[in-house]
Amino acid sequence: MRDKREFFRFDHPKDIMIGKGRIVYEPSYETWILPGGIRTRDQARAELMAKTINEITLRQEESKRKAVRK
């Protein structure tokens, strides 16, 4: 029986990581999986989504830091 951690591990060489933004590559369909389960074969679109996720995450973290300082 496979370890659950192994089953849920995503580490394909085509996964896209930009800062905290991550888009997972699904080799059996040859697609990247975008938020909402949308699949794309367009690498540029997947990279743009990873960049957008990173920017949103950084803004949220900065907003939280500002709220804690008040």
PDB file of N, CA, C and O in Angstrom:
ATOM      1  N   MET A   1       0.836  -1.189   0.000  1.00  0.00           N
ATOM      2  CA  MET A   1       0.000   0.000   0.000  1.00  0.00           C
ATOM      3  C   MET A   1       0.884   1.257   0.000  1.00  0.00           C
ATOM      4  O   MET A   1       1.861   1.343   0.744  1.00  0.00           O
ATOM      5  N   ARG A   2       0.528   2.204  -0.830  1.00  0.00           N
ATOM      6  CA  ARG A   2       1.335   3.427  -0.920  1.00  0.00           C
ATOM      7  C   ARG A   2       1.053   4.362   0.242  1.00  0.00           C
ATOM      8  O   ARG A   2      -0.068   4.445   0.743  1.00  0.00           O
ATOM      9  N   ASP A   3       2.079   5.048   0.648  1.00  0.00           N
ATOM     10  CA  ASP A   3       1.961   6.051   1.699  1.00  0.00           C
ATOM     11  C   ASP A   3       1.082   7.196   1.189  1.00  0.00           C
ATOM     12  O   ASP A   3       1.225   7.615   0.040  1.00  0.00           O
ATOM     13  N   LYS A   4       0.180   7.705   2.025  1.00  0.00           N
ATOM     14  CA  LYS A   4      -0.718   8.799   1.612  1.00  0.00           C
ATOM     15  C   LYS A   4       0.066  10.034   1.182  1.00  0.00           C
ATOM     16  O   LYS A   4      -0.338  10.737   0.256  1.00  0.00           O
ATOM     17  N   ARG A   5       1.185  10.297   1.852  1.00  0.00           N
ATOM     18  CA  ARG A   5       1.989  11.468   1.470  1.00  0.00           C
ATOM     19  C   ARG A   5       2.508  11.327   0.050  1.00  0.00           C
ATOM     20  O   ARG A   5       2.593  12.310  -0.686  1.00  0.00           O
ATOM     21  N   GLU A   6       2.853  10.110  -0.333  1.00  0.00           N
ATOM     22  CA  GLU A   6       3.343   9.872  -1.691  1.00  0.00           C
ATOM     23  C   GLU A   6       2.217  10.065  -2.702  1.00  0.00           C
ATOM     24  O   GLU A   6       2.437  10.608  -3.784  1.00  0.00           O
ATOM     25  N   PHE A   7       1.022   9.624  -2.353  1.00  0.00           N
ATOM     26  CA  PHE A   7      -0.119   9.728  -3.259  1.00  0.00           C
ATOM     27  C   PHE A   7      -0.462  11.187  -3.565  1.00  0.00           C
ATOM     28  O   PHE A   7      -0.818  11.508  -4.699  1.00  0.00           O
ATOM     29  N   PHE A   8      -0.361  12.064  -2.585  1.00  0.00           N
ATOM     30  CA  PHE A   8      -0.746  13.460  -2.764  1.00  0.00           C
ATOM     31  C   PHE A   8       0.423  14.371  -3.126  1.00  0.00           C
ATOM     32  O   PHE A   8       0.283  15.594  -3.109  1.00  0.00           O
ATOM     33  N   ARG A   9       1.570  13.789  -3.452  1.00  0.00           N
ATOM     34  CA  ARG A   9       2.732  14.586  -3.796  1.00  0.00           C
ATOM     35  C   ARG A   9       2.682  14.997  -5.260  1.00  0.00           C
ATOM     36  O   ARG A   9       2.423  14.176  -6.140  1.00  0.00           O
ATOM     37  N   PHE A  10       2.927  16.255  -5.504  1.00  0.00           N
ATOM     38  CA  PHE A  10       2.987  16.770  -6.865  1.00  0.00           C
ATOM     39  C   PHE A  10       4.370  17.362  -7.067  1.00  0.00           C
ATOM     40  O   PHE A  10       4.719  18.361  -6.438  1.00  0.00           O
ATOM     41  N   ASP A  11       5.152  16.755  -7.933  1.00  0.00           N
ATOM     42  CA  ASP A  11       6.490  17.302  -8.174  1.00  0.00           C
ATOM     43  C   ASP A  11       6.980  16.940  -9.571  1.00  0.00           C
ATOM     44  O   ASP A  11       8.068  16.390  -9.739  1.00  0.00           O
ATOM     45  N   HIS A  12       6.181  17.248 -10.545  1.00  0.00           N
ATOM     46  CA  HIS A  12       6.562  16.994 -11.926  1.00  0.00           C
ATOM     47  C   HIS A  12       7.531  18.094 -12.379  1.00  0.00           C
ATOM     48  O   HIS A  12       7.376  19.245 -11.972  1.00  0.00           O
ATOM     49  N   PRO A  13       8.509  17.769 -13.195  1.00  0.00           N
ATOM     50  CA  PRO A  13       9.465  18.788 -13.663  1.00  0.00           C
ATOM     51  C   PRO A  13       8.801  19.958 -14.405  1.00  0.00           C
ATOM     52  O   PRO A  13       9.379  21.042 -14.480  1.00  0.00           O
ATOM     53  N   LYS A  14       7.602  19.752 -14.949  1.00  0.00           N
ATOM     54  CA  LYS A  14       6.923  20.838 -15.658  1.00  0.00           C
ATOM     55  C   LYS A  14       6.011  21.664 -14.750  1.00  0.00           C
ATOM     56  O   LYS A  14       5.373  22.607 -15.220  1.00  0.00           O
ATOM     57  N   ASP A  15       5.935  21.325 -13.442  1.00  0.00           N
ATOM     58  CA  ASP A  15       5.186  22.176 -12.519  1.00  0.00           C
ATOM     59  C   ASP A  15       5.775  23.581 -12.597  1.00  0.00           C
ATOM     60  O   ASP A  15       6.979  23.744 -12.792  1.00  0.00           O
ATOM     61  N   ILE A  16       4.939  24.576 -12.448  1.00  0.00           N
ATOM     62  CA  ILE A  16       5.394  25.964 -12.533  1.00  0.00           C
ATOM     63  C   ILE A  16       5.326  26.594 -11.149  1.00  0.00           C
ATOM     64  O   ILE A  16       4.270  26.607 -10.516  1.00  0.00           O
ATOM     65  N   MET A  17       6.465  27.118 -10.681  1.00  0.00           N
ATOM     66  CA  MET A  17       6.543  27.806  -9.390  1.00  0.00           C
ATOM     67  C   MET A  17       7.075  29.206  -9.627  1.00  0.00           C
ATOM     68  O   MET A  17       8.185  29.388 -10.129  1.00  0.00           O
ATOM     69  N   ILE A  18       6.274  30.190  -9.262  1.00  0.00           N
ATOM     70  CA  ILE A  18       6.707  31.587  -9.313  1.00  0.00           C
ATOM     71  C   ILE A  18       6.398  32.163  -7.942  1.00  0.00           C
ATOM     72  O   ILE A  18       5.241  32.432  -7.618  1.00  0.00           O
ATOM     73  N   GLY A  19       7.439  32.350  -7.139  1.00  0.00           N
ATOM     74  CA  GLY A  19       7.232  32.795  -5.763  1.00  0.00           C
ATOM     75  C   GLY A  19       6.365  31.785  -5.032  1.00  0.00           C
ATOM     76  O   GLY A  19       6.732  30.619  -4.893  1.00  0.00           O
ATOM     77  N   LYS A  20       5.219  32.241  -4.571  1.00  0.00           N
ATOM     78  CA  LYS A  20       4.295  31.352  -3.865  1.00  0.00           C
ATOM     79  C   LYS A  20       3.210  30.807  -4.785  1.00  0.00           C
ATOM     80  O   LYS A  20       2.355  30.035  -4.351  1.00  0.00           O
ATOM     81  N   GLY A  21       3.243  31.201  -6.041  1.00  0.00           N
ATOM     82  CA  GLY A  21       2.270  30.704  -7.015  1.00  0.00           C
ATOM     83  C   GLY A  21       2.735  29.389  -7.609  1.00  0.00           C
ATOM     84  O   GLY A  21       3.879  29.259  -8.042  1.00  0.00           O
ATOM     85  N   ARG A  22       1.846  28.425  -7.625  1.00  0.00           N
ATOM     86  CA  ARG A  22       2.218  27.110  -8.145  1.00  0.00           C
ATOM     87  C   ARG A  22       1.104  26.560  -9.023  1.00  0.00           C
ATOM     88  O   ARG A  22      -0.065  26.544  -8.637  1.00  0.00           O
ATOM     89  N   ILE A  23       1.487  26.116 -10.199  1.00  0.00           N
ATOM     90  CA  ILE A  23       0.564  25.464 -11.121  1.00  0.00           C
ATOM     91  C   ILE A  23       1.117  24.067 -11.388  1.00  0.00           C
ATOM     92  O   ILE A  23       2.268  23.905 -11.795  1.00  0.00           O
ATOM     93  N   VAL A  24       0.284  23.075 -11.155  1.00  0.00           N
ATOM     94  CA  VAL A  24       0.695  21.673 -11.255  1.00  0.00           C
ATOM     95  C   VAL A  24       0.472  21.162 -12.670  1.00  0.00           C
ATOM     96  O   VAL A  24      -0.545  21.458 -13.297  1.00  0.00           O
ATOM     97  N   TYR A  25       1.440  20.388 -13.166  1.00  0.00           N
ATOM     98  CA  TYR A  25       1.350  19.761 -14.477  1.00  0.00           C
ATOM     99  C   TYR A  25       0.811  18.347 -14.314  1.00  0.00           C
ATOM    100  O   TYR A  25       1.260  17.597 -13.447  1.00  0.00           O
ATOM    101  N   GLU A  26      -0.150  17.991 -15.151  1.00  0.00           N
ATOM    102  CA  GLU A  26      -0.741  16.651 -15.142  1.00  0.00           C
ATOM    103  C   GLU A  26      -0.255  15.904 -16.378  1.00  0.00           C
ATOM    104  O   GLU A  26      -0.764  16.127 -17.476  1.00  0.00           O
ATOM    105  N   PRO A  27       0.733  15.013 -16.209  1.00  0.00           N
ATOM    106  CA  PRO A  27       1.332  14.362 -17.379  1.00  0.00           C
ATOM    107  C   PRO A  27       0.390  13.439 -18.147  1.00  0.00           C
ATOM    108  O   PRO A  27       0.548  13.279 -19.358  1.00  0.00           O
ATOM    109  N   SER A  28      -0.576  12.837 -17.481  1.00  0.00           N
ATOM    110  CA  SER A  28      -1.446  11.905 -18.211  1.00  0.00           C
ATOM    111  C   SER A  28      -2.346  12.630 -19.218  1.00  0.00           C
ATOM    112  O   SER A  28      -2.776  12.032 -20.204  1.00  0.00           O
ATOM    113  N   TYR A  29      -2.632  13.913 -18.975  1.00  0.00           N
ATOM    114  CA  TYR A  29      -3.424  14.706 -19.922  1.00  0.00           C
ATOM    115  C   TYR A  29      -2.566  15.727 -20.669  1.00  0.00           C
ATOM    116  O   TYR A  29      -3.045  16.407 -21.576  1.00  0.00           O
ATOM    117  N   GLU A  30      -1.291  15.826 -20.276  1.00  0.00           N
ATOM    118  CA  GLU A  30      -0.368  16.815 -20.837  1.00  0.00           C
ATOM    119  C   GLU A  30      -0.923  18.231 -20.722  1.00  0.00           C
ATOM    120  O   GLU A  30      -0.918  19.001 -21.682  1.00  0.00           O
ATOM    121  N   THR A  31      -1.402  18.552 -19.518  1.00  0.00           N
ATOM    122  CA  THR A  31      -1.968  19.874 -19.254  1.00  0.00           C
ATOM    123  C   THR A  31      -1.509  20.380 -17.890  1.00  0.00           C
ATOM    124  O   THR A  31      -1.095  19.603 -17.030  1.00  0.00           O
ATOM    125  N   TRP A  32      -1.590  21.699 -17.710  1.00  0.00           N
ATOM    126  CA  TRP A  32      -1.421  22.307 -16.396  1.00  0.00           C
ATOM    127  C   TRP A  32      -2.817  22.503 -15.829  1.00  0.00           C
ATOM    128  O   TRP A  32      -3.764  22.772 -16.568  1.00  0.00           O
ATOM    129  N   ILE A  33      -2.940  22.366 -14.517  1.00  0.00           N
ATOM    130  CA  ILE A  33      -4.238  22.516 -13.870  1.00  0.00           C
ATOM    131  C   ILE A  33      -4.282  23.879 -13.189  1.00  0.00           C
ATOM    132  O   ILE A  33      -3.524  24.148 -12.256  1.00  0.00           O
ATOM    133  N   LEU A  34      -5.178  24.730 -13.669  1.00  0.00           N
ATOM    134  CA  LEU A  34      -5.341  26.068 -13.139  1.00  0.00           C
ATOM    135  C   LEU A  34      -6.357  26.051 -11.997  1.00  0.00           C
ATOM    136  O   LEU A  34      -7.052  25.053 -11.807  1.00  0.00           O
ATOM    137  N   PRO A  35      -6.450  27.145 -11.236  1.00  0.00           N
ATOM    138  CA  PRO A  35      -7.457  27.203 -10.182  1.00  0.00           C
ATOM    139  C   PRO A  35      -8.856  26.914 -10.747  1.00  0.00           C
ATOM    140  O   PRO A  35      -9.198  27.312 -11.860  1.00  0.00           O
ATOM    141  N   GLY A  36      -9.634  26.218  -9.946  1.00  0.00           N
ATOM    142  CA  GLY A  36     -10.976  25.850 -10.379  1.00  0.00           C
ATOM    143  C   GLY A  36     -10.996  24.569 -11.194  1.00  0.00           C
ATOM    144  O   GLY A  36     -12.049  24.147 -11.672  1.00  0.00           O
ATOM    145  N   GLY A  37      -9.825  23.945 -11.353  1.00  0.00           N
ATOM    146  CA  GLY A  37      -9.756  22.693 -12.101  1.00  0.00           C
ATOM    147  C   GLY A  37      -9.697  22.859 -13.605  1.00  0.00           C
ATOM    148  O   GLY A  37      -9.778  21.879 -14.346  1.00  0.00           O
ATOM    149  N   ILE A  38      -9.556  24.099 -14.059  1.00  0.00           N
ATOM    150  CA  ILE A  38      -9.457  24.358 -15.495  1.00  0.00           C
ATOM    151  C   ILE A  38      -8.113  23.833 -15.988  1.00  0.00           C
ATOM    152  O   ILE A  38      -7.085  24.044 -15.344  1.00  0.00           O
ATOM    153  N   ARG A  39      -8.123  23.158 -17.115  1.00  0.00           N
ATOM    154  CA  ARG A  39      -6.882  22.615 -17.685  1.00  0.00           C
ATOM    155  C   ARG A  39      -6.477  23.432 -18.906  1.00  0.00           C
ATOM    156  O   ARG A  39      -7.320  23.909 -19.665  1.00  0.00           O
ATOM    157  N   THR A  40      -5.162  23.582 -19.074  1.00  0.00           N
ATOM    158  CA  THR A  40      -4.655  24.293 -20.239  1.00  0.00           C
ATOM    159  C   THR A  40      -3.388  23.616 -20.743  1.00  0.00           C
ATOM    160  O   THR A  40      -2.608  23.062 -19.968  1.00  0.00           O
ATOM    161  N   ARG A  41      -3.205  23.671 -22.040  1.00  0.00           N
ATOM    162  CA  ARG A  41      -1.954  23.207 -22.642  1.00  0.00           C
ATOM    163  C   ARG A  41      -1.027  24.390 -22.932  1.00  0.00           C
ATOM    164  O   ARG A  41       0.100  24.201 -23.391  1.00  0.00           O
ATOM    165  N   ASP A  42      -1.497  25.590 -22.667  1.00  0.00           N
ATOM    166  CA  ASP A  42      -0.763  26.824 -22.940  1.00  0.00           C
ATOM    167  C   ASP A  42       0.155  27.156 -21.755  1.00  0.00           C
ATOM    168  O   ASP A  42      -0.313  27.607 -20.710  1.00  0.00           O
ATOM    169  N   GLN A  43       1.446  26.935 -21.923  1.00  0.00           N
ATOM    170  CA  GLN A  43       2.392  27.168 -20.838  1.00  0.00           C
ATOM    171  C   GLN A  43       2.425  28.638 -20.422  1.00  0.00           C
ATOM    172  O   GLN A  43       2.554  28.935 -19.235  1.00  0.00           O
ATOM    173  N   ALA A  44       2.312  29.549 -21.363  1.00  0.00           N
ATOM    174  CA  ALA A  44       2.327  30.977 -21.034  1.00  0.00           C
ATOM    175  C   ALA A  44       1.142  31.337 -20.137  1.00  0.00           C
ATOM    176  O   ALA A  44       1.279  32.135 -19.209  1.00  0.00           O
ATOM    177  N   ARG A  45      -0.009  30.751 -20.415  1.00  0.00           N
ATOM    178  CA  ARG A  45      -1.193  31.004 -19.585  1.00  0.00           C
ATOM    179  C   ARG A  45      -0.981  30.454 -18.177  1.00  0.00           C
ATOM    180  O   ARG A  45      -1.349  31.098 -17.195  1.00  0.00           O
ATOM    181  N   ALA A  46      -0.392  29.272 -18.077  1.00  0.00           N
ATOM    182  CA  ALA A  46      -0.117  28.675 -16.773  1.00  0.00           C
ATOM    183  C   ALA A  46       0.887  29.526 -15.989  1.00  0.00           C
ATOM    184  O   ALA A  46       0.731  29.716 -14.783  1.00  0.00           O
ATOM    185  N   GLU A  47       1.909  30.035 -16.670  1.00  0.00           N
ATOM    186  CA  GLU A  47       2.905  30.888 -16.014  1.00  0.00           C
ATOM    187  C   GLU A  47       2.273  32.200 -15.537  1.00  0.00           C
ATOM    188  O   GLU A  47       2.573  32.677 -14.443  1.00  0.00           O
ATOM    189  N   LEU A  48       1.407  32.769 -16.356  1.00  0.00           N
ATOM    190  CA  LEU A  48       0.721  34.000 -15.961  1.00  0.00           C
ATOM    191  C   LEU A  48      -0.143  33.764 -14.724  1.00  0.00           C
ATOM    192  O   LEU A  48      -0.198  34.616 -13.838  1.00  0.00           O
ATOM    193  N   MET A  49      -0.814  32.621 -14.657  1.00  0.00           N
ATOM    194  CA  MET A  49      -1.648  32.314 -13.500  1.00  0.00           C
ATOM    195  C   MET A  49      -0.790  32.142 -12.249  1.00  0.00           C
ATOM    196  O   MET A  49      -1.172  32.605 -11.174  1.00  0.00           O
ATOM    197  N   ALA A  50       0.369  31.478 -12.374  1.00  0.00           N
ATOM    198  CA  ALA A  50       1.268  31.324 -11.223  1.00  0.00           C
ATOM    199  C   ALA A  50       1.754  32.690 -10.740  1.00  0.00           C
ATOM    200  O   ALA A  50       1.841  32.935  -9.537  1.00  0.00           O
ATOM    201  N   LYS A  51       2.064  33.567 -11.674  1.00  0.00           N
ATOM    202  CA  LYS A  51       2.502  34.926 -11.322  1.00  0.00           C
ATOM    203  C   LYS A  51       1.374  35.684 -10.619  1.00  0.00           C
ATOM    204  O   LYS A  51       1.611  36.381  -9.632  1.00  0.00           O
ATOM    205  N   THR A  52       0.168  35.549 -11.122  1.00  0.00           N
ATOM    206  CA  THR A  52      -0.992  36.224 -10.527  1.00  0.00           C
ATOM    207  C   THR A  52      -1.249  35.703  -9.112  1.00  0.00           C
ATOM    208  O   THR A  52      -1.515  36.487  -8.200  1.00  0.00           O
ATOM    209  N   ILE A  53      -1.171  34.393  -8.929  1.00  0.00           N
ATOM    210  CA  ILE A  53      -1.362  33.806  -7.598  1.00  0.00           C
ATOM    211  C   ILE A  53      -0.312  34.345  -6.633  1.00  0.00           C
ATOM    212  O   ILE A  53      -0.630  34.680  -5.491  1.00  0.00           O
ATOM    213  N   ASN A  54       0.926  34.428  -7.083  1.00  0.00           N
ATOM    214  CA  ASN A  54       1.996  34.963  -6.246  1.00  0.00           C
ATOM    215  C   ASN A  54       1.702  36.409  -5.853  1.00  0.00           C
ATOM    216  O   ASN A  54       1.842  36.765  -4.683  1.00  0.00           O
ATOM    217  N   GLU A  55       1.302  37.238  -6.794  1.00  0.00           N
ATOM    218  CA  GLU A  55       1.023  38.650  -6.504  1.00  0.00           C
ATOM    219  C   GLU A  55      -0.129  38.798  -5.517  1.00  0.00           C
ATOM    220  O   GLU A  55      -0.059  39.613  -4.598  1.00  0.00           O
ATOM    221  N   ILE A  56      -1.181  38.020  -5.703  1.00  0.00           N
ATOM    222  CA  ILE A  56      -2.329  38.079  -4.793  1.00  0.00           C
ATOM    223  C   ILE A  56      -1.906  37.647  -3.390  1.00  0.00           C
ATOM    224  O   ILE A  56      -2.282  38.277  -2.401  1.00  0.00           O
ATOM    225  N   THR A  57      -1.132  36.582  -3.308  1.00  0.00           N
ATOM    226  CA  THR A  57      -0.679  36.077  -2.013  1.00  0.00           C
ATOM    227  C   THR A  57       0.185  37.102  -1.300  1.00  0.00           C
ATOM    228  O   THR A  57       0.022  37.326  -0.101  1.00  0.00           O
ATOM    229  N   LEU A  58       1.099  37.722  -2.022  1.00  0.00           N
ATOM    230  CA  LEU A  58       1.964  38.737  -1.411  1.00  0.00           C
ATOM    231  C   LEU A  58       1.159  39.932  -0.909  1.00  0.00           C
ATOM    232  O   LEU A  58       1.440  40.462   0.166  1.00  0.00           O
ATOM    233  N   ARG A  59       0.155  40.360  -1.685  1.00  0.00           N
ATOM    234  CA  ARG A  59      -0.706  41.474  -1.244  1.00  0.00           C
ATOM    235  C   ARG A  59      -1.471  41.106   0.017  1.00  0.00           C
ATOM    236  O   ARG A  59      -1.590  41.922   0.931  1.00  0.00           O
ATOM    237  N   GLN A  60      -1.996  39.873   0.076  1.00  0.00           N
ATOM    238  CA  GLN A  60      -2.737  39.436   1.259  1.00  0.00           C
ATOM    239  C   GLN A  60      -1.828  39.388   2.483  1.00  0.00           C
ATOM    240  O   GLN A  60      -2.225  39.799   3.573  1.00  0.00           O
ATOM    241  N   GLU A  61      -0.620  38.889   2.303  1.00  0.00           N
ATOM    242  CA  GLU A  61       0.318  38.830   3.420  1.00  0.00           C
ATOM    243  C   GLU A  61       0.678  40.226   3.908  1.00  0.00           C
ATOM    244  O   GLU A  61       0.758  40.464   5.113  1.00  0.00           O
ATOM    245  N   GLU A  62       0.894  41.147   2.978  1.00  0.00           N
ATOM    246  CA  GLU A  62       1.207  42.533   3.366  1.00  0.00           C
ATOM    247  C   GLU A  62       0.032  43.171   4.090  1.00  0.00           C
ATOM    248  O   GLU A  62       0.219  43.900   5.064  1.00  0.00           O
ATOM    249  N   SER A  63      -1.171  42.899   3.620  1.00  0.00           N
ATOM    250  CA  SER A  63      -2.376  43.434   4.262  1.00  0.00           C
ATOM    251  C   SER A  63      -2.499  42.901   5.683  1.00  0.00           C
ATOM    252  O   SER A  63      -2.867  43.647   6.590  1.00  0.00           O
ATOM    253  N   LYS A  64      -2.200  41.632   5.889  1.00  0.00           N
ATOM    254  CA  LYS A  64      -2.260  41.045   7.229  1.00  0.00           C
ATOM    255  C   LYS A  64      -1.204  41.671   8.143  1.00  0.00           C
ATOM    256  O   LYS A  64      -1.473  41.948   9.312  1.00  0.00           O
ATOM    257  N   ARG A  65       0.003  41.894   7.601  1.00  0.00           N
ATOM    258  CA  ARG A  65       1.052  42.517   8.405  1.00  0.00           C
ATOM    259  C   ARG A  65       0.655  43.925   8.833  1.00  0.00           C
ATOM    260  O   ARG A  65       0.914  44.326   9.967  1.00  0.00           O
ATOM    261  N   LYS A  66       0.038  44.664   7.944  1.00  0.00           N
ATOM    262  CA  LYS A  66      -0.407  46.018   8.272  1.00  0.00           C
ATOM    263  C   LYS A  66      -1.490  45.984   9.325  1.00  0.00           C
ATOM    264  O   LYS A  66      -1.501  46.836  10.213  1.00  0.00           O
ATOM    265  N   ALA A  67      -2.397  45.035   9.259  1.00  0.00           N
ATOM    266  CA  ALA A  67      -3.477  44.921  10.233  1.00  0.00           C
ATOM    267  C   ALA A  67      -2.931  44.568  11.612  1.00  0.00           C
ATOM    268  O   ALA A  67      -3.472  45.027  12.618  1.00  0.00           O
ATOM    269  N   VAL A  68      -1.892  43.779  11.681  1.00  0.00           N
ATOM    270  CA  VAL A  68      -1.298  43.390  12.967  1.00  0.00           C
ATOM    271  C   VAL A  68      -0.593  44.576  13.599  1.00  0.00           C
ATOM    272  O   VAL A  68      -0.597  44.716  14.822  1.00  0.00           O
ATOM    273  N   ARG A  69       0.022  45.448  12.774  1.00  0.00           N
ATOM    274  CA  ARG A  69       0.754  46.615  13.286  1.00  0.00           C
ATOM    275  C   ARG A  69      -0.170  47.664  13.883  1.00  0.00           C
ATOM    276  O   ARG A  69       0.258  48.447  14.731  1.00  0.00           O
ATOM    277  N   LYS A  70      -1.419  47.697  13.462  1.00  0.00           N
ATOM    278  CA  LYS A  70      -2.337  48.746  13.966  1.00  0.00           C
ATOM    279  C   LYS A  70      -2.750  48.519  15.379  1.00  0.00           C
ATOM    280  O   LYS A  70      -3.513  49.309  15.934  1.00  0.00           O
TER     281      LYS A  70
END
